[in-house]
Amino acid sequence: MGTRAVALILVAVLTAGSGCEQRQRDLVLATTTSLQDSGLLDLLVPRFEARSGFRVKTIAVGSGQALKLAERGEADVLLAHAPEAERRVLASGAVVNRHLVMLNDFVLVGPPADPAGIAGQGAAAALAHLAAKGATFISRGDGSGTHQRELELWRGAGITPAGSWYQEVGLGMGQTLTLASEKTAYTLTDRATFLAMADKVDLRLLVEGDPALLNLYHVMQVNPERFAKVNQAGARAWIEFLLSAPVQEEIGRFGVERFGRSLFTPAGGRTEAGVSGTADH
């Protein structure tokens, strides 16, 4: 074999190795739109990249879609807030190493004048009132954690929402809030996204504090034993980063300067049972 042929082979091998190494430095994070819209990822991702050397590629979708990406091995690590669906995917073996990271709560918001009169009610009573009044309700309708919780709340109220007043839009949380504001409508949202967008929409927080509105965020890695191309080292590094004491403290401070209160309560090391019973953190 000639010198030129050997050189070409060496270049090809080194280039392939470099490409493989680069892929292993990329970490695909599938996460809920609420963490993107609230601005928390804008704080955490750059710090993780600087400390770890991994480059995060964020896919911000509903939790349901994020879990489907995990089931197909199309992400490395997830941040989601759909506990019931997460447990099913965990049981299937598609994800492993699941941990509670933080919590906040869902709230019902609507027009400042509250024409349906739901302010101060419990979640089930408020939804029953909206249905009886035929007040316009904007549902994300996208299989997200928020949408799944909304459907659970309707079931808890003994109602199957239907009719022109109930509008499923298939949008992220920020877009759903904007649309609810434009339509003088009601909707369910996580508190963090609502506070982050409060000065951009004409909506008022009307129902809060019901234990049924507790909102839990878990991190989990896609199972490397099922999907060989998963960036296992990067996923573990992200999980360790989120659960570390300094980052948990940062999560607890997030939003205080702007809103006078934290948008999330850190919960690393705690269990679902240990935090249940209180929605208004």
N, C-alpha and C positions, 0 to 999 in steps of 0.2 A: 504494500500500500504506500502511495506516494506521500511526501510531506504535506502537500496541499490538502489531500483527502483527510489525513489525520487532523490537520488544523481545523477543517470544516466540521469534523465530528466533535472535536473538543468545544468549538463555539456552540454547536447545537445543544450539547449536553449542558454546558454552563448556562445557556439562555433558558433552557427548560427548567433547570434547577432554580434559576432566579425567579421565573414565573411562578413556580410552585411555592417558593418562599414568600413571594408577594401575596399570593392568595391566602397563605397562612397568617399573614399580618392583617388581613381584612376580616372584620367581624360583622356578620349580618345580624342586626338587632331588629326583630319584629315587635312592634309595640303599639299600644293604643293611641289614638289621636289626641286623647285628653292630655297625655304627657307632653306631646308636641305643642298643642295649643296653649297649655298653661305656661310654657317656657322652661319647665324643669329640665328637659333634655338639653336645652341650650346651655344650661349650667353644668350638667354632669358629663356630657359626652366629651367636650374639649379637655376637661380635667383628667378623665380616664385615658384619653389618647396620649396626653402629655406624660402621664405616669407609667403607662403600660407599653407604649410603642405600637399598640394595635390601632388600626384605622377603622372606625365604626361606620357602617353603611346602614342607615336607619330606614326602615320601612314602617311608616306610621299609618296603620289601618285599624279597623275595629278589632277587638280582641278575638272575635269569632274567626275573622280572616287570618289573624296572626297564628291562631292555633292550627288552622288548615295548612298554613305554610310549614309549620312544625311537622305536621303529619306527613307532609311530602318531602321533608328533609331540605326545604328551601330557605331555612334560616339557621342560625347557630344558637341564638339565645332569645328568650322572650321576656317581655314585661307586659302582663295582662291583668285585667280586673273582672274576670268572669269565673269565679271559683268553681261553680258546678261544672261548667264545660272543661275547665282546667283539670279537675279531678278525673273526668272521663278520659281525657287525652293522656294523663299520667298513668291511669290504669291500663291503657292500651300499650304502654311502653314507648310511645313516640317521644316523650320528654322525661327527664330525670332531674334530680337535684333541685326540687321546687322549694322556695323559701318565701315567707312573708317579708316584704320590704317596708311597706308603709300603708297608711290608710287615710282616707278622708270620708266624705259622705256625699250622697246624692241629695239634690234639692229639687223641688218643683218651683218653676218660675213662670211668670206670666205678665200680662199688661199691668202697669202701675196702678190703674184704677180697679183691677181685679173684678171685672164684671160678673164672673161666676161666683165670687164670694168664697174662695177656698182658703184664704189666709188664716194661718194658725191651726188648721185642721190636721189630723193624722193623715198619712199617705193614702190609706184605703178609703177613708171618708172623702178626701179631696178628689180622688179619681172618680168615685161614685157620683159626686156632685157634678164634675165636669161632664160625665156621660149623660146624666139626667138633663143637664142644661144644653147639651149639644155644643159646648164651647169648643172652638177650634183647638185641636191638640196636634202638635207636630212630633211625630215619632221618627227617630233616626232610621228605623227599619232596615238596618244594615248588618244585623247579627253581632253587633259590638257588645261589649260588656254592659254598657249603658242600656242598649236595646233589650238585652236579655233580662236585666233587672227590671226594666219597665214592664215587660211581659209578665214577670213573676208578680209584680205589684198589681197588675190588672187581675191576674188569677186570684190573688189574695183578696181582692175586692169583689170577687165573684162576677166579673164583667168580661165579656169578649168584645173589645172595642171594634166598632164597624160603623160605616156611614160616612157621609161627606165631611163631617166634623173631624174625623180621625184621618190624618194624612201622613203616610209613610213616605219618606223622602230619600232614603239611601245615602245620607250625607254624614260627614264627620261632625263632631260636636260643635266646633266653632261655626261652621256653615249652618247647622241646625238652629243654633241660637240666633244667628242673623236672620234666618227665614222666619222664626217665631216672632221676632221683633217686627219684621216687615208686615206680617199677617195679623198682628195684634192677637197672638195665640199663646198657648201654654206649652210647656215641654219639661221633660226630665233632663237634668244635667248633673255632672259632677261639680262640686263646689269650686274646685280650683279653676276650671275653664271658665265658669261663670264670673268669678271674681276678676280673672285676667281680662275678660271681655266686657266687664260691666260698663265701662265708659264708651263702648262702641255700640251698645244695643239699648233699646228702650224697654227693659224688662226689670221686674222686681222679684226678689226672693220671697216666696209666699209660704212654702211648707218645708220645714227642716226639723231635725232632732228625733225623728221616728227611728227606732232601732232597725226597722226594715230597710232604712236608707244607708246603712253602713256600706262603705266602699273599700274593698281590700285589693291591694296590688301585690302580685307575686312575681318573682323572677324564676325562670327555669331554663335549663339547657336542653337542646335537642339531643336525643340519645345517639352518641357516637358509635355505639355497638350496632345500631340499626342503619345509620347513615354514615358511611366511611368518610365522606368529604367534609363532615362537620368540623369546624374549628373548635376542638375541645379545649385547648389551652386558652384561647381567647374567651370562650364562654365562661370557663371557671374563673378567669381573671376578672371579668365583668361582675360576676356574682359576688366574689370576694370584695371587690371594690364597693359595691352597693351596700353590703352588710358591714363594712368596716366602720368603726366608731366615728372617725372624722367625717365620713360621708353621711352617716346617719344624722350627725349633728347639722351638716349642711342642709339636708332635707328638712330637718326641723326648723331651720331658720328661713327657708325659702318662702318669700312672700311677705315676711314681717315688715321689712323696710317700706315696701310699697303699699301694703294693705292693712298693716297694723296687726296682722295675725299670720301664722303659718298656713300655707295651702295644703300641707300634708303633715301627718303625724308619723314620725319614724317608728317602725315596728319590727326591725330586724331582731331575730332571736325569739320572737313571740309566736304564738300559735293563733289560729282562727278562734278557737274556744277561749283563748285568753283575752281577746279583744272584743268579743261579741257583747252586745247589750247596750252599746252606746254609739249613736250615729254622729251626733254633733261634737266633734273633737275640739 
